[in-house]
Amino acid sequence: MYRVWNFVTEYSLLLILGALIALGWANMNPDSYHHFVDYVLIDDFFIGHLHDDGHGHVVRTLTLHYLVNDVLMAFFFAIAAKEVWEAIILKDGSLRGKKAATPLIATAGGVIGPVAVYLGLAAMLGSTTYDAVANGWAIPTATDIAFSYLVGRLVFGGGHPAVRFLLLLAIADDAVGLLILAIFYPSGELAPIWLLLSLGAAVGVFVLANWLPRYLDQGKQDRPNSTWVRKYLSFWPYLIAACLSWYAFQQSGIHPALGLLPIVPTIPHADRAFGIFSQAEEHLHDLLNDIEHALKRPVEIVLFFFGLLNAGVEFSSIGEPTWLVLAGLLIGKPIGVLIMGWIAAKPLGLGLPEGMRIIDLFVVGCVAAIGFTVALFVAAVAFKDSPAHVLDAAKMGALFSFFAAIISLVVGKLTGVQKIND
């Protein structure tokens, strides 16, 4: 339990601090807060958000908000992608084989349920409301993997099979979330031809810095070529490829925060993984894990500024999008996980982990309803062109998803969850 708590506090405490400062600042002096968020760093630059300069020319302006949300958050999503990639590609990966089937199907319920509740309730509120909020349908599909895992251990105990089930569901949910962002929330007019640059960067760095040295080292125990590349080039080829891929995503119209994802699979990795919360993970020194370890502290700072620049909403902005996001998370997520998990376990005969009950699926869904980080990010993307009060109201729903932690503890007690400690 201690290493999980340490991970959450080290990795997310600055995020919470940034969000609290933003809330206080935005409610005490909203004008200065929004001036800070939209502060222009470089005008007419090669990166930044597109806009008309007032003279008929379309230019890019790098603001503080763009720097954090579109550039620096790419490292956060790269770390998330690393965990998803290892879970899929490694021989004993947690998202491989029959053992992952039920959590994956339950994940589908955890995505479909919130969307159905969000859009269904929005339609009941009338066409005007529906048109205003419909684009935010993906906000309640998010799960904050760190906080949900911590709360899951508090509810079930570290040794309960439902905790591992929850972690698999959260990792798969992150993977779905990345796909949703890439497909349904382009950052501008789509120009897919630019993705060839991203593909070329990924293939090029994989062949030259990964595959070729290993190919040349076949039959050589001292692996001279791989050793030379690792010693003298280190992560630099991948950083260059990452920059090219990020730029290609920006130019293609796909959200550039996802721009590092094609490069992650090209980096040399160990043939095993212990998981993001495992202390043993610190002892893996393949290049992919070394990069993740090096990024840990910088990403903490990035998350602080992410919270500071995105969570600043006035309490008076609470409105219909707030309740729709919360309903999607607190109602749609548990019901969706329960229904689809039951279908997988019973009618499809895939079963549940030994020691886990059907009702535990509902509790897992309650825990997974903590959206926070990713929900905030999706809200900022989904409503970037909407009136400010709609965006702020949706962000408030993402922030209020913390109440899912309390609900999970209560539901766990009411359903008779037997805690199993490590």
SULPE-V968524 format. One record per residue. N is the residue number from 1. RES is the residue in one small letter. SS is DSSP state (a for helix, b for strand, c for the rest). Layout:
# SULPE-V968524
n:N res:RES ss:SS
n:N res:RES ss:SS
This chain:
# SULPE-V968524
n:1 res:m ss:c
n:2 res:y ss:a
n:3 res:r ss:a
n:4 res:v ss:a
n:5 res:w ss:a
n:6 res:n ss:a
n:7 res:f ss:a
n:8 res:v ss:a
n:9 res:t ss:a
n:10 res:e ss:a
n:11 res:y ss:a
n:12 res:s ss:a
n:13 res:l ss:a
n:14 res:l ss:a
n:15 res:l ss:a
n:16 res:i ss:a
n:17 res:l ss:a
n:18 res:g ss:a
n:19 res:a ss:a
n:20 res:l ss:a
n:21 res:i ss:a
n:22 res:a ss:a
n:23 res:l ss:a
n:24 res:g ss:a
n:25 res:w ss:a
n:26 res:a ss:a
n:27 res:n ss:a
n:28 res:m ss:a
n:29 res:n ss:c
n:30 res:p ss:a
n:31 res:d ss:a
n:32 res:s ss:a
n:33 res:y ss:a
n:34 res:h ss:a
n:35 res:h ss:a
n:36 res:f ss:a
n:37 res:v ss:a
n:38 res:d ss:c
n:39 res:y ss:c
n:40 res:v ss:b
n:41 res:l ss:b
n:42 res:i ss:b
n:43 res:d ss:b
n:44 res:d ss:b
n:45 res:f ss:b
n:46 res:f ss:c
n:47 res:i ss:c
n:48 res:g ss:c
n:49 res:h ss:b
n:50 res:l ss:b
n:51 res:h ss:b
n:52 res:d ss:b
n:53 res:d ss:c
n:54 res:g ss:c
n:55 res:h ss:c
n:56 res:g ss:c
n:57 res:h ss:c
n:58 res:v ss:b
n:59 res:v ss:b
n:60 res:r ss:b
n:61 res:t ss:b
n:62 res:l ss:b
n:63 res:t ss:b
n:64 res:l ss:a
n:65 res:h ss:a
n:66 res:y ss:a
n:67 res:l ss:a
n:68 res:v ss:a
n:69 res:n ss:a
n:70 res:d ss:a
n:71 res:v ss:a
n:72 res:l ss:a
n:73 res:m ss:a
n:74 res:a ss:a
n:75 res:f ss:a
n:76 res:f ss:a
n:77 res:f ss:a
n:78 res:a ss:a
n:79 res:i ss:a
n:80 res:a ss:a
n:81 res:a ss:a
n:82 res:k ss:a
n:83 res:e ss:a
n:84 res:v ss:a
n:85 res:w ss:a
n:86 res:e ss:a
n:87 res:a ss:a
n:88 res:i ss:a
n:89 res:i ss:a
n:90 res:l ss:c
n:91 res:k ss:c
n:92 res:d ss:c
n:93 res:g ss:c
n:94 res:s ss:c
n:95 res:l ss:c
n:96 res:r ss:c
n:97 res:g ss:c
n:98 res:k ss:a
n:99 res:k ss:a
n:100 res:a ss:a
n:101 res:a ss:a
n:102 res:t ss:a
n:103 res:p ss:a
n:104 res:l ss:a
n:105 res:i ss:a
n:106 res:a ss:a
n:107 res:t ss:a
n:108 res:a ss:a
n:109 res:g ss:a
n:110 res:g ss:a
n:111 res:v ss:a
n:112 res:i ss:a
n:113 res:g ss:a
n:114 res:p ss:a
n:115 res:v ss:a
n:116 res:a ss:a
n:117 res:v ss:a
n:118 res:y ss:a
n:119 res:l ss:a
n:120 res:g ss:a
n:121 res:l ss:a
n:122 res:a ss:a
n:123 res:a ss:a
n:124 res:m ss:a
n:125 res:l ss:c
n:126 res:g ss:c
n:127 res:s ss:a
n:128 res:t ss:a
n:129 res:t ss:a
n:130 res:y ss:a
n:131 res:d ss:a
n:132 res:a ss:a
n:133 res:v ss:a
n:134 res:a ss:a
n:135 res:n ss:a
n:136 res:g ss:a
n:137 res:w ss:c
n:138 res:a ss:c
n:139 res:i ss:a
n:140 res:p ss:a
n:141 res:t ss:a
n:142 res:a ss:c
n:143 res:t ss:c
n:144 res:d ss:c
n:145 res:i ss:a
n:146 res:a ss:a
n:147 res:f ss:a
n:148 res:s ss:a
n:149 res:y ss:a
n:150 res:l ss:a
n:151 res:v ss:a
n:152 res:g ss:a
n:153 res:r ss:a
n:154 res:l ss:a
n:155 res:v ss:a
n:156 res:f ss:a
n:157 res:g ss:c
n:158 res:g ss:c
n:159 res:g ss:c
n:160 res:h ss:c
n:161 res:p ss:a
n:162 res:a ss:a
n:163 res:v ss:a
n:164 res:r ss:a
n:165 res:f ss:a
n:166 res:l ss:a
n:167 res:l ss:a
n:168 res:l ss:a
n:169 res:l ss:a
n:170 res:a ss:a
n:171 res:i ss:a
n:172 res:a ss:a
n:173 res:d ss:a
n:174 res:d ss:a
n:175 res:a ss:a
n:176 res:v ss:a
n:177 res:g ss:a
n:178 res:l ss:a
n:179 res:l ss:a
n:180 res:i ss:a
n:181 res:l ss:a
n:182 res:a ss:a
n:183 res:i ss:a
n:184 res:f ss:a
n:185 res:y ss:c
n:186 res:p ss:c
n:187 res:s ss:c
n:188 res:g ss:c
n:189 res:e ss:c
n:190 res:l ss:c
n:191 res:a ss:c
n:192 res:p ss:a
n:193 res:i ss:a
n:194 res:w ss:a
n:195 res:l ss:a
n:196 res:l ss:a
n:197 res:l ss:a
n:198 res:s ss:a
n:199 res:l ss:a
n:200 res:g ss:a
n:201 res:a ss:a
n:202 res:a ss:a
n:203 res:v ss:a
n:204 res:g ss:a
n:205 res:v ss:a
n:206 res:f ss:a
n:207 res:v ss:a
n:208 res:l ss:a
n:209 res:a ss:a
n:210 res:n ss:a
n:211 res:w ss:a
n:212 res:l ss:a
n:213 res:p ss:a
n:214 res:r ss:a
n:215 res:y ss:a
n:216 res:l ss:a
n:217 res:d ss:c
n:218 res:q ss:c
n:219 res:g ss:c
n:220 res:k ss:c
n:221 res:q ss:c
n:222 res:d ss:c
n:223 res:r ss:c
n:224 res:p ss:a
n:225 res:n ss:a
n:226 res:s ss:a
n:227 res:t ss:a
n:228 res:w ss:a
n:229 res:v ss:a
n:230 res:r ss:a
n:231 res:k ss:a
n:232 res:y ss:a
n:233 res:l ss:a
n:234 res:s ss:c
n:235 res:f ss:c
n:236 res:w ss:a
n:237 res:p ss:a
n:238 res:y ss:a
n:239 res:l ss:a
n:240 res:i ss:a
n:241 res:a ss:a
n:242 res:a ss:a
n:243 res:c ss:a
n:244 res:l ss:a
n:245 res:s ss:a
n:246 res:w ss:a
n:247 res:y ss:a
n:248 res:a ss:a
n:249 res:f ss:a
n:250 res:q ss:a
n:251 res:q ss:a
n:252 res:s ss:a
n:253 res:g ss:c
n:254 res:i ss:c
n:255 res:h ss:c
n:256 res:p ss:a
n:257 res:a ss:a
n:258 res:l ss:a
n:259 res:g ss:c
n:260 res:l ss:c
n:261 res:l ss:a
n:262 res:p ss:a
n:263 res:i ss:a
n:264 res:v ss:a
n:265 res:p ss:c
n:266 res:t ss:c
n:267 res:i ss:c
n:268 res:p ss:c
n:269 res:h ss:c
n:270 res:a ss:c
n:271 res:d ss:c
n:272 res:r ss:c
n:273 res:a ss:c
n:274 res:f ss:c
n:275 res:g ss:c
n:276 res:i ss:c
n:277 res:f ss:c
n:278 res:s ss:c
n:279 res:q ss:a
n:280 res:a ss:a
n:281 res:e ss:a
n:282 res:e ss:a
n:283 res:h ss:a
n:284 res:l ss:c
n:285 res:h ss:c
n:286 res:d ss:c
n:287 res:l ss:a
n:288 res:l ss:a
n:289 res:n ss:a
n:290 res:d ss:a
n:291 res:i ss:a
n:292 res:e ss:a
n:293 res:h ss:a
n:294 res:a ss:a
n:295 res:l ss:a
n:296 res:k ss:a
n:297 res:r ss:a
n:298 res:p ss:a
n:299 res:v ss:a
n:300 res:e ss:a
n:301 res:i ss:a
n:302 res:v ss:a
n:303 res:l ss:a
n:304 res:f ss:a
n:305 res:f ss:a
n:306 res:f ss:a
n:307 res:g ss:a
n:308 res:l ss:a
n:309 res:l ss:a
n:310 res:n ss:a
n:311 res:a ss:c
n:312 res:g ss:c
n:313 res:v ss:c
n:314 res:e ss:c
n:315 res:f ss:a
n:316 res:s ss:a
n:317 res:s ss:a
n:318 res:i ss:c
n:319 res:g ss:c
n:320 res:e ss:a
n:321 res:p ss:a
n:322 res:t ss:a
n:323 res:w ss:a
n:324 res:l ss:a
n:325 res:v ss:a
n:326 res:l ss:a
n:327 res:a ss:a
n:328 res:g ss:a
n:329 res:l ss:a
n:330 res:l ss:a
n:331 res:i ss:a
n:332 res:g ss:a
n:333 res:k ss:a
n:334 res:p ss:a
n:335 res:i ss:a
n:336 res:g ss:a
n:337 res:v ss:a
n:338 res:l ss:a
n:339 res:i ss:a
n:340 res:m ss:a
n:341 res:g ss:a
n:342 res:w ss:a
n:343 res:i ss:a
n:344 res:a ss:a
n:345 res:a ss:a
n:346 res:k ss:a
n:347 res:p ss:a
n:348 res:l ss:c
n:349 res:g ss:c
n:350 res:l ss:c
n:351 res:g ss:c
n:352 res:l ss:c
n:353 res:p ss:c
n:354 res:e ss:c
n:355 res:g ss:c
n:356 res:m ss:c
n:357 res:r ss:c
n:358 res:i ss:a
n:359 res:i ss:a
n:360 res:d ss:a
n:361 res:l ss:a
n:362 res:f ss:a
n:363 res:v ss:a
n:364 res:v ss:a
n:365 res:g ss:a
n:366 res:c ss:a
n:367 res:v ss:a
n:368 res:a ss:a
n:369 res:a ss:c
n:370 res:i ss:c
n:371 res:g ss:c
n:372 res:f ss:a
n:373 res:t ss:a
n:374 res:v ss:a
n:375 res:a ss:a
n:376 res:l ss:a
n:377 res:f ss:a
n:378 res:v ss:a
n:379 res:a ss:a
n:380 res:a ss:a
n:381 res:v ss:a
n:382 res:a ss:a
n:383 res:f ss:c
n:384 res:k ss:c
n:385 res:d ss:c
n:386 res:s ss:c
n:387 res:p ss:c
n:388 res:a ss:a
n:389 res:h ss:a
n:390 res:v ss:a
n:391 res:l ss:a
n:392 res:d ss:a
n:393 res:a ss:a
n:394 res:a ss:a
n:395 res:k ss:a
n:396 res:m ss:a
n:397 res:g ss:a
n:398 res:a ss:a
n:399 res:l ss:a
n:400 res:f ss:a
n:401 res:s ss:c
n:402 res:f ss:c
n:403 res:f ss:a
n:404 res:a ss:a
n:405 res:a ss:a
n:406 res:i ss:a
n:407 res:i ss:a
n:408 res:s ss:a
n:409 res:l ss:a
n:410 res:v ss:a
n:411 res:v ss:a
n:412 res:g ss:a
n:413 res:k ss:a
n:414 res:l ss:a
n:415 res:t ss:c
n:416 res:g ss:c
n:417 res:v ss:c
n:418 res:q ss:c
n:419 res:k ss:c
n:420 res:i ss:c
n:421 res:n ss:c
n:422 res:d ss:c
